[in-house]
Amino acid sequence: MTVLAQADGDAPYVPEHVAIIMDGNGRWALSRGLPRASGHPEGAEAVRRTIEASLEFGIRHLTLYGFSMENWNRPRTEVQALMAFLRENLAEETAKLDRHGVRLVFIGDRSRLDHDIAACLDDAERRTSSNTRLDVIVALSYGGRQEITSAVRRLAGKAACGQIEAAEIDERTVSEHLFTSDVPDPDLVIRTGGERRISNFLLWQVAYSEFVFTDVLWPDFSREHLAECLDEFGRRNRRYGALSA
């Protein structure tokens, strides 16, 4: 955790890794008499604001829950609209992020994505791979249980062919086989939209994360809202199961 030097003092403590469950796009649209899918472009604007604020505040890793495995069960028209939005905007957004030194990483099951979208994700990762200002990790077609299951399968395969002994498998080994093996676990998890649950997000990684829940719908989430969440995090006493000094 680093200290953020700001004259207005609105976010004095900055966690290294912030993860956000971006909830409320559909409800934001419905509250305005619009189709649910209309909330996704507005949600994308909130993503841009949050990335800009993360760069400003000095956050090093930002993980965004973009589309869960369970979201595939949503109405086909809504899923198609979201995928179309990715097709139309990902290349342009990647170019902008690249110019600002942002590294893009996508985690999740790409086998369910159309080939052209999966290729766009690969290209975005390659194009930004050497950037170091901020890692933006997008969980797309992602599920925490599925991620852990995949890691277990890989470890079981290695054990079966003698590459590793079962007795050697520990927490560090499991972590090394997760999608997030090259980034630290989240210090802070934010969920927008008023719900109070994890929704199958980074189940292994959030074991000791701090949580902040806000009623703000994701399309309305701003720099100021992020600063408030960071301020709340700064007031927490993280003990990791031990007693305070």
Backbone bond lengths (Angstrom), bond angles and torsions (degrees), N, CA, C in turn:
res aa  C-N    CA-C-N  psi(-1)  N-CA   C-N-CA  omega(-1)  CA-C   N-CA-C  phi
1 M - - - 1.464 - - 1.515 108.77 -
2 T 1.320 116.94 133.69 1.455 121.60 -178.86 1.514 110.19 -114.17
3 V 1.327 114.36 157.41 1.460 119.69 177.81 1.516 108.90 -88.34
4 L 1.301 117.03 131.27 1.457 122.74 178.18 1.516 108.98 -96.37
5 A 1.302 116.78 116.17 1.464 121.25 179.32 1.513 109.32 -86.74
6 Q 1.336 116.06 106.15 1.457 121.25 179.86 1.517 109.05 -137.34
7 A 1.313 114.07 138.91 1.461 118.48 -178.25 1.516 111.84 -64.02
8 D 1.340 116.34 -36.67 1.457 118.21 -176.33 1.518 112.15 -81.88
9 G 1.331 116.76 -11.50 1.464 120.89 174.46 1.507 114.22 62.35
10 D 1.360 118.16 31.36 1.457 118.76 -174.06 1.523 113.42 -89.49
11 A 1.318 120.15 -5.06 1.451 121.50 176.51 1.526 109.13 -154.73
12 P 1.336 118.08 75.08 1.459 121.02 -169.60 1.521 114.69 -69.26
13 Y 1.337 118.52 -23.50 1.456 120.89 -177.18 1.522 109.24 -123.92
14 V 1.329 115.73 132.46 1.458 120.21 -176.15 1.524 109.94 -120.33
15 P 1.314 118.81 116.38 1.462 120.79 175.55 1.523 110.38 -69.01
16 E 1.314 115.69 153.75 1.459 120.06 179.60 1.522 111.38 -69.34
17 H 1.333 116.39 -38.65 1.474 120.90 -174.76 1.522 109.14 -131.07
18 V 1.325 115.63 120.35 1.463 122.96 176.53 1.523 108.17 -113.97
19 A 1.316 116.87 132.19 1.463 122.39 175.39 1.525 108.41 -118.11
20 I 1.330 115.97 140.03 1.467 119.98 -175.30 1.526 110.58 -129.97
21 I 1.328 114.99 127.64 1.471 121.68 169.39 1.525 106.06 -90.86
22 M 1.314 115.87 105.37 1.468 121.92 -172.43 1.529 108.87 -86.29
23 D 1.313 116.58 94.93 1.461 121.32 -172.80 1.530 110.29 -116.34
24 G 1.330 116.55 138.26 1.457 120.02 171.66 1.512 116.11 123.22
25 N 1.342 118.40 1.81 1.464 119.38 179.86 1.529 112.14 -57.43
26 G 1.336 115.41 -49.65 1.463 119.52 -177.06 1.520 112.85 -64.61
27 R 1.337 116.05 -43.51 1.464 119.23 179.96 1.526 111.37 -67.29
28 W 1.329 116.69 -33.88 1.464 120.54 175.84 1.525 110.07 -59.77
29 A 1.326 116.49 -44.16 1.465 120.24 -179.55 1.523 111.71 -68.73
30 L 1.332 116.46 -45.85 1.469 120.03 -177.96 1.522 111.39 -62.37
31 S 1.338 116.92 -34.45 1.465 120.06 -179.81 1.525 111.71 -66.45
32 R 1.322 116.49 -16.00 1.467 122.18 179.25 1.521 112.07 -108.56
33 G 1.348 116.23 12.13 1.447 120.68 177.60 1.514 113.41 74.11
34 L 1.337 117.06 23.33 1.459 121.96 -177.47 1.525 110.14 -109.35
35 P 1.329 118.78 159.89 1.472 120.59 173.44 1.524 110.33 -61.74
36 R 1.331 116.74 150.31 1.455 121.11 -178.16 1.530 111.72 -53.63
37 A 1.327 116.73 -40.96 1.457 120.75 -176.38 1.525 112.42 -62.63
38 S 1.321 117.44 -20.44 1.469 120.51 -179.81 1.523 111.80 -67.11
39 G 1.323 116.91 -17.00 1.452 119.67 179.59 1.514 113.90 -76.59
40 H 1.336 117.57 -19.62 1.463 119.56 -174.89 1.533 113.40 -68.70
41 P 1.330 120.06 -43.23 1.472 118.01 175.32 1.524 112.58 -60.89
42 E 1.340 116.90 -36.25 1.469 119.45 177.07 1.525 110.41 -68.83
43 G 1.335 115.71 -36.31 1.459 119.18 175.27 1.522 111.66 -63.28
44 A 1.347 116.68 -34.97 1.464 120.55 177.30 1.527 111.11 -63.65
45 E 1.331 116.90 -35.30 1.470 119.83 176.04 1.527 110.52 -64.19
46 A 1.335 116.37 -37.78 1.467 119.65 177.36 1.526 110.70 -66.26
47 V 1.330 117.01 -35.18 1.461 120.40 175.40 1.521 110.08 -61.19
48 R 1.329 116.86 -45.60 1.468 120.23 179.81 1.529 110.83 -60.80
49 R 1.334 116.61 -44.44 1.471 119.96 179.29 1.527 111.01 -61.41
50 T 1.318 115.97 -40.88 1.458 120.45 -176.45 1.523 111.26 -69.59
51 I 1.322 117.02 -38.45 1.468 120.00 176.64 1.522 109.93 -64.78
52 E 1.326 116.68 -44.65 1.469 120.04 178.50 1.525 111.17 -59.95
53 A 1.328 116.39 -43.12 1.471 120.06 179.59 1.523 111.07 -67.70
54 S 1.323 116.86 -36.84 1.466 120.12 178.66 1.521 110.70 -63.65
55 L 1.323 116.82 -40.74 1.465 120.35 175.39 1.525 110.57 -62.74
56 E 1.317 115.95 -42.50 1.468 120.58 179.71 1.513 111.79 -63.94
57 F 1.331 117.38 -43.92 1.461 121.49 -175.52 1.526 113.11 -78.33
58 G 1.337 117.97 -17.20 1.459 120.04 -179.94 1.516 114.66 90.99
59 I 1.325 118.15 19.17 1.465 121.82 173.02 1.527 107.97 -65.83
60 R 1.315 117.24 138.80 1.468 120.10 -177.14 1.527 113.26 -96.10
61 H 1.323 116.87 -31.31 1.471 120.73 -178.13 1.526 108.39 -135.28
62 L 1.319 116.20 130.41 1.461 122.25 179.75 1.521 107.84 -129.85
63 T 1.334 116.37 115.24 1.466 120.58 178.85 1.524 108.76 -107.32
64 L 1.328 115.63 128.31 1.461 122.59 -176.27 1.519 109.69 -118.27
65 Y 1.333 115.98 126.10 1.469 121.73 179.10 1.518 107.60 -83.99
66 G 1.331 115.40 96.44 1.450 120.08 -173.12 1.518 114.66 -87.62
67 F 1.357 117.12 -41.25 1.468 120.27 -174.94 1.522 107.43 -158.94
68 S 1.314 116.60 117.95 1.460 120.77 -176.08 1.525 111.19 -88.93
69 M 1.326 115.89 165.76 1.465 120.22 174.45 1.520 110.60 -59.00
70 E 1.341 115.96 -36.90 1.467 119.95 179.96 1.531 112.18 -69.12
71 N 1.332 116.79 -23.98 1.461 119.53 179.97 1.525 113.24 -66.13
72 W 1.326 116.88 -17.73 1.470 118.75 175.65 1.535 111.11 -62.78
73 N 1.323 116.92 -19.15 1.466 120.87 179.98 1.525 113.00 -84.18
74 R 1.332 117.38 -1.64 1.459 120.05 178.57 1.529 110.41 -72.04
75 P 1.347 117.65 167.68 1.470 119.66 -179.66 1.527 111.25 -52.30
76 R 1.333 114.89 138.87 1.467 120.87 -175.34 1.525 111.73 -56.75
77 T 1.333 116.15 -37.46 1.465 118.84 -178.46 1.520 111.73 -64.03
78 E 1.341 116.64 -37.37 1.461 120.13 179.61 1.521 110.80 -69.21
79 V 1.338 116.66 -42.67 1.465 119.91 178.72 1.530 110.39 -63.46
80 Q 1.330 116.47 -43.37 1.458 119.79 179.68 1.525 111.62 -62.96
81 A 1.334 116.35 -38.10 1.466 119.84 179.22 1.519 110.95 -64.61
82 L 1.336 117.16 -39.79 1.461 120.60 179.67 1.528 110.50 -67.29
83 M 1.328 117.05 -42.09 1.459 120.23 179.22 1.527 110.99 -66.03
84 A 1.326 116.52 -37.71 1.469 120.11 176.93 1.518 110.71 -63.55
85 F 1.325 116.12 -37.79 1.465 120.31 178.72 1.526 110.01 -63.71
86 L 1.335 117.28 -40.39 1.458 120.56 176.92 1.524 110.75 -61.57
87 R 1.321 116.35 -46.59 1.467 120.52 -179.55 1.528 111.42 -57.54
88 E 1.305 115.75 -41.76 1.457 120.47 -171.91 1.527 112.98 -80.14
89 N 1.328 117.69 -22.65 1.459 119.35 -169.34 1.520 116.17 -121.73
90 L 1.336 117.81 -16.51 1.454 118.94 -170.88 1.526 112.63 -63.07
91 A 1.331 117.90 -43.53 1.469 120.22 -177.77 1.527 111.09 -62.11
92 E 1.333 116.63 -44.20 1.467 120.21 -179.72 1.525 110.82 -65.96
93 E 1.337 117.12 -42.78 1.463 119.76 -180.00 1.528 110.89 -66.42
94 T 1.323 116.67 -37.03 1.463 119.79 177.88 1.522 110.69 -60.84
95 A 1.322 117.11 -43.02 1.464 120.77 179.35 1.522 111.30 -61.00
96 K 1.325 117.10 -41.95 1.464 120.71 179.05 1.526 111.00 -64.64
97 L 1.308 116.40 -45.45 1.464 120.00 -178.85 1.524 110.91 -66.12
98 D 1.317 116.59 -37.46 1.454 120.68 178.10 1.523 111.16 -60.09
99 R 1.322 116.51 -41.31 1.464 120.48 179.51 1.526 112.07 -64.03
100 H 1.329 116.92 -25.86 1.464 121.11 -179.24 1.527 112.42 -97.27
101 G 1.322 117.56 10.55 1.456 120.28 175.69 1.506 115.19 76.33
102 V 1.329 116.97 25.98 1.465 121.74 -178.55 1.530 109.72 -95.53
103 R 1.320 116.27 132.53 1.461 121.78 173.96 1.525 109.23 -95.69
104 L 1.313 116.58 127.35 1.451 122.31 179.24 1.525 110.39 -99.28
105 V 1.323 115.73 133.19 1.458 122.48 176.29 1.526 107.34 -134.83
106 F 1.327 116.93 135.98 1.460 121.41 177.96 1.525 108.72 -116.69
107 I 1.331 116.10 129.77 1.458 120.96 178.94 1.526 109.15 -119.62
108 G 1.319 116.15 144.48 1.453 120.64 -179.68 1.518 110.89 137.83
109 D 1.313 115.51 -173.12 1.463 123.18 -176.50 1.534 109.53 -92.33
110 R 1.323 116.31 99.29 1.471 120.03 -177.18 1.527 112.37 -76.83
111 S 1.337 117.66 -12.24 1.464 119.78 -177.31 1.524 112.25 -64.42
112 R 1.327 117.45 -21.70 1.461 120.60 -179.86 1.524 112.73 -89.21
113 L 1.314 116.98 -8.82 1.459 121.22 179.14 1.522 109.77 -85.33
114 D 1.329 116.29 150.22 1.455 119.76 173.44 1.522 109.54 -60.88
115 H 1.326 115.73 150.08 1.462 120.81 -173.81 1.521 112.21 -56.85
116 D 1.334 117.53 -41.51 1.467 119.15 -176.36 1.532 111.46 -67.57
117 I 1.324 116.94 -34.03 1.468 119.56 177.96 1.521 109.90 -70.15
118 A 1.328 117.25 -44.36 1.462 120.42 177.73 1.525 110.59 -58.99
119 A 1.327 116.86 -38.69 1.472 120.60 178.48 1.523 110.71 -65.35
120 C 1.334 117.62 -37.33 1.467 121.40 177.11 1.520 111.12 -64.10
121 L 1.327 117.31 -38.85 1.463 120.69 177.45 1.526 110.46 -63.77
122 D 1.331 115.65 -44.76 1.467 120.01 178.80 1.523 110.55 -59.51
123 D 1.328 116.09 -43.74 1.462 120.74 -178.60 1.529 111.32 -64.74
124 A 1.341 116.30 -41.44 1.471 120.28 179.45 1.519 110.76 -62.62
125 E 1.328 117.13 -40.93 1.459 120.64 179.14 1.526 111.21 -65.71
126 R 1.328 116.54 -43.78 1.466 119.60 179.23 1.524 111.08 -63.38
127 R 1.322 116.00 -43.59 1.463 120.16 -175.48 1.522 112.55 -64.38
128 T 1.314 117.68 -33.21 1.474 121.69 -174.04 1.522 112.98 -106.48
129 S 1.318 118.40 8.60 1.466 121.56 -169.28 1.524 114.01 -62.20
130 S 1.324 117.90 -26.62 1.469 119.60 -176.97 1.525 113.32 -94.16
131 N 1.328 118.08 0.92 1.469 121.21 -178.67 1.527 110.64 -76.68
132 T 1.339 115.24 147.58 1.474 118.90 -171.73 1.526 115.11 -131.61
133 R 1.344 119.55 -2.39 1.465 119.25 -176.78 1.527 112.02 -70.49
134 L 1.309 115.94 -41.80 1.466 121.24 -176.05 1.516 109.06 -155.03
135 D 1.321 116.66 132.71 1.462 121.50 170.27 1.524 108.27 -92.40
136 V 1.321 117.43 122.89 1.456 121.61 171.75 1.525 107.09 -108.17
137 I 1.328 115.77 111.17 1.453 122.68 -177.44 1.522 107.32 -104.29
138 V 1.309 116.76 116.20 1.462 121.79 -177.11 1.525 108.99 -103.92
139 A 1.324 116.32 118.60 1.466 121.54 176.77 1.523 108.01 -85.59
140 L 1.325 116.18 109.71 1.463 122.55 -172.86 1.523 108.48 -129.58
141 S 1.325 117.05 125.05 1.463 121.37 -171.75 1.530 108.29 55.22
142 Y 1.337 114.14 49.99 1.465 121.96 -170.46 1.521 111.44 -117.13
143 G 1.327 114.91 145.61 1.456 121.89 171.17 1.516 109.51 -146.65
144 G 1.324 117.22 134.66 1.450 120.99 -178.67 1.519 113.23 -63.58
145 R 1.333 117.33 -43.50 1.463 120.03 178.95 1.525 110.38 -64.25
146 Q 1.343 116.05 -40.33 1.453 119.93 179.41 1.527 111.10 -64.15
147 E 1.348 116.33 -37.97 1.460 120.30 178.58 1.529 110.91 -63.52
148 I 1.318 117.07 -46.05 1.465 120.64 179.74 1.524 110.36 -64.82
149 T 1.336 117.21 -40.80 1.464 120.95 177.91 1.521 110.76 -60.43
150 S 1.333 116.69 -42.29 1.463 120.44 178.10 1.520 111.68 -62.28
151 A 1.337 116.53 -41.29 1.461 120.40 178.70 1.526 110.79 -63.79
152 V 1.336 116.73 -41.70 1.466 120.96 179.29 1.528 110.35 -63.03
153 R 1.338 116.70 -42.54 1.466 120.14 178.43 1.526 111.47 -59.79
154 R 1.335 116.03 -44.24 1.464 120.02 -179.29 1.522 111.00 -63.66
155 L 1.332 116.15 -42.26 1.458 120.00 179.12 1.532 111.13 -66.95
156 A 1.335 116.19 -39.35 1.468 119.70 178.40 1.522 110.63 -63.68
157 G 1.336 116.53 -39.30 1.451 120.16 177.58 1.517 112.19 -63.74
158 K 1.319 116.48 -41.37 1.461 120.55 178.82 1.530 110.45 -66.06
159 A 1.337 116.30 -39.60 1.461 119.56 178.86 1.526 110.86 -66.27
160 A 1.343 116.32 -38.57 1.459 120.21 -177.67 1.525 112.15 -65.43
161 C 1.337 116.98 -32.45 1.470 119.30 -178.79 1.526 112.35 -100.64
162 G 1.344 116.37 12.37 1.443 120.74 172.57 1.510 116.16 80.71
163 Q 1.338 118.50 11.81 1.461 120.62 179.09 1.523 112.18 -76.42
164 I 1.326 116.38 -20.81 1.458 120.76 179.58 1.524 108.11 -151.04
165 E 1.318 116.28 146.10 1.458 121.33 175.41 1.523 109.01 -87.12
166 A 1.326 116.25 140.04 1.461 120.19 -179.47 1.527 111.37 -56.58
167 A 1.311 116.95 -36.01 1.465 120.72 -178.78 1.521 112.33 -68.31
168 E 1.331 116.89 -17.49 1.462 120.80 179.80 1.526 113.17 -82.96
169 I 1.322 117.29 -12.38 1.464 120.82 -176.66 1.522 109.69 -75.59
170 D 1.329 115.94 120.37 1.456 121.55 178.44 1.525 108.78 -134.25
171 E 1.328 116.84 -172.13 1.463 119.86 -178.10 1.522 111.66 -59.97
172 R 1.320 116.97 -40.12 1.464 120.00 179.97 1.529 110.70 -62.66
173 T 1.329 116.40 -41.28 1.462 120.71 -179.71 1.524 110.78 -63.35
174 V 1.320 116.31 -44.60 1.461 119.52 178.33 1.529 110.23 -60.99
175 S 1.335 116.88 -46.53 1.466 120.58 -179.87 1.517 111.64 -57.48
176 E 1.329 116.81 -36.25 1.457 120.96 -178.79 1.523 112.56 -69.49
177 H 1.318 117.99 -14.19 1.466 121.47 -179.74 1.526 112.16 -106.45
178 L 1.322 117.25 9.26 1.461 121.36 174.86 1.526 110.16 -89.39
179 F 1.336 116.32 165.91 1.464 120.69 179.11 1.526 111.59 -61.38
180 T 1.332 116.48 -27.26 1.462 121.85 -173.09 1.526 112.00 -99.90
181 S 1.312 117.45 28.86 1.458 120.85 -172.34 1.526 113.46 -62.08
182 D 1.335 117.89 -22.36 1.468 119.55 -176.28 1.520 113.61 -102.38
183 V 1.339 117.93 11.41 1.469 120.15 177.11 1.533 108.75 -131.41
184 P 1.332 117.63 152.14 1.476 119.91 178.32 1.525 110.69 -69.37
185 D 1.314 116.03 159.00 1.462 120.30 176.52 1.526 109.73 -62.67
186 P 1.339 117.45 151.93 1.472 119.74 -179.82 1.525 112.14 -62.35
187 D 1.322 115.72 135.23 1.455 120.92 171.46 1.522 110.33 -79.40
188 L 1.324 115.83 -36.97 1.461 122.28 -174.36 1.517 109.64 -134.77
189 V 1.331 116.03 132.80 1.464 122.33 172.67 1.522 107.99 -115.89
190 I 1.314 116.06 126.27 1.471 122.64 177.85 1.517 108.03 -111.09
191 R 1.325 116.74 134.13 1.467 120.34 170.86 1.513 108.92 -122.94
192 T 1.319 115.49 126.01 1.456 120.67 176.77 1.527 110.00 -93.25
193 G 1.327 116.71 173.06 1.459 121.44 171.11 1.503 116.34 88.61
194 G 1.344 118.11 0.31 1.456 119.99 172.56 1.506 116.49 90.88
195 E 1.332 119.33 -9.90 1.468 120.35 178.95 1.518 109.68 -81.27
196 R 1.345 115.72 155.35 1.460 121.56 -177.92 1.520 109.77 -124.63
197 R 1.311 117.02 63.42 1.467 120.65 178.04 1.527 109.60 -151.62
198 I 1.346 115.66 166.64 1.465 121.86 -175.55 1.523 111.43 -87.74
199 S 1.336 117.39 -31.39 1.471 122.24 178.36 1.526 113.01 56.97
200 N 1.335 116.38 47.50 1.463 121.65 171.44 1.532 112.56 63.47
201 F 1.325 116.20 34.63 1.471 121.66 -175.39 1.519 110.71 -109.79
202 L 1.344 117.14 117.75 1.468 122.74 173.67 1.530 111.99 48.36
203 L 1.321 116.74 49.41 1.461 120.31 -171.42 1.525 112.77 -59.85
204 W 1.309 117.92 -39.55 1.463 120.86 178.49 1.527 110.50 -72.26
205 Q 1.324 115.92 -44.09 1.464 121.48 -169.06 1.522 113.83 -72.19
206 V 1.334 118.92 -24.36 1.466 120.63 -173.82 1.529 112.68 -94.47
207 A 1.320 117.02 18.86 1.468 120.59 -175.78 1.524 112.36 -53.85
208 Y 1.341 118.03 -36.88 1.459 121.02 -179.39 1.522 112.01 -125.05
209 S 1.311 117.01 24.39 1.463 120.31 176.82 1.521 110.60 -75.69
210 E 1.328 115.54 153.18 1.457 121.46 168.99 1.538 107.61 -87.74
211 F 1.343 116.45 145.69 1.461 121.23 -179.06 1.524 110.29 -117.26
212 V 1.309 115.31 137.73 1.459 122.04 171.59 1.526 107.28 -128.00
213 F 1.336 116.59 123.75 1.459 122.10 178.15 1.520 109.01 -108.70
214 T 1.322 115.84 135.37 1.456 120.38 179.44 1.525 109.78 -130.93
215 D 1.327 115.67 146.31 1.460 120.74 178.65 1.526 112.66 -78.48
216 V 1.314 117.74 -8.98 1.466 121.38 -178.58 1.523 109.66 -63.28
217 L 1.322 117.29 128.31 1.462 120.97 175.45 1.524 108.90 -71.38
218 W 1.331 116.57 144.58 1.453 119.93 -171.13 1.537 114.25 -53.20
219 P 1.330 121.63 -43.24 1.466 118.76 -179.34 1.524 114.03 -61.11
220 D 1.330 117.67 -19.29 1.469 121.25 178.87 1.526 112.54 -94.32
221 F 1.332 118.13 -2.83 1.463 121.58 -175.77 1.528 109.84 -68.29
222 S 1.322 116.41 130.73 1.462 121.53 -172.19 1.528 111.21 -126.93
223 R 1.320 115.07 176.26 1.457 121.54 173.55 1.517 110.53 -55.48
224 E 1.320 116.53 -41.71 1.460 121.02 -178.24 1.523 110.75 -65.34
225 H 1.331 117.28 -38.64 1.466 119.92 177.87 1.528 110.45 -65.62
226 L 1.330 117.22 -41.12 1.459 119.59 176.95 1.527 110.32 -62.33
227 A 1.325 116.99 -43.17 1.462 120.63 178.66 1.525 111.09 -59.43
228 E 1.333 117.16 -40.36 1.465 120.72 178.19 1.533 110.93 -62.71
229 C 1.335 116.59 -41.05 1.466 120.18 178.78 1.526 110.79 -65.30
230 L 1.336 117.02 -40.11 1.456 120.54 177.92 1.521 111.05 -66.23
231 D 1.309 115.56 -36.84 1.461 119.72 177.80 1.525 110.23 -64.55
232 E 1.315 116.78 -42.08 1.471 120.84 176.63 1.524 110.19 -61.85
233 F 1.323 116.95 -43.15 1.465 120.93 177.54 1.524 110.83 -58.75
234 G 1.336 115.73 -40.62 1.457 119.93 -178.73 1.508 113.86 -63.95
235 R 1.342 117.25 -20.53 1.465 120.60 178.73 1.527 112.79 -89.47
236 R 1.321 116.89 -6.10 1.456 119.98 -178.34 1.529 111.12 -79.12
237 N 1.320 115.72 151.15 1.461 122.85 174.73 1.509 108.21 -109.63
238 R 1.319 116.22 102.11 1.468 121.26 -175.56 1.523 109.60 -86.40
239 R 1.334 116.89 111.28 1.460 121.66 -173.69 1.529 113.38 -107.00
240 Y 1.326 118.16 -15.59 1.463 122.20 -179.95 1.530 112.00 51.85
241 G 1.310 116.79 40.09 1.451 120.99 177.10 1.516 114.84 88.24
242 A 1.346 117.32 -10.07 1.467 120.68 -179.96 1.524 109.04 -96.01
243 L 1.311 115.73 178.49 1.456 121.36 176.48 1.517 110.46 -90.19
244 S 1.319 116.24 153.99 1.457 119.65 176.52 1.523 110.96 -64.98
245 A 1.313 114.23 150.07 1.469 118.80 179.78 1.516 110.54 -67.60
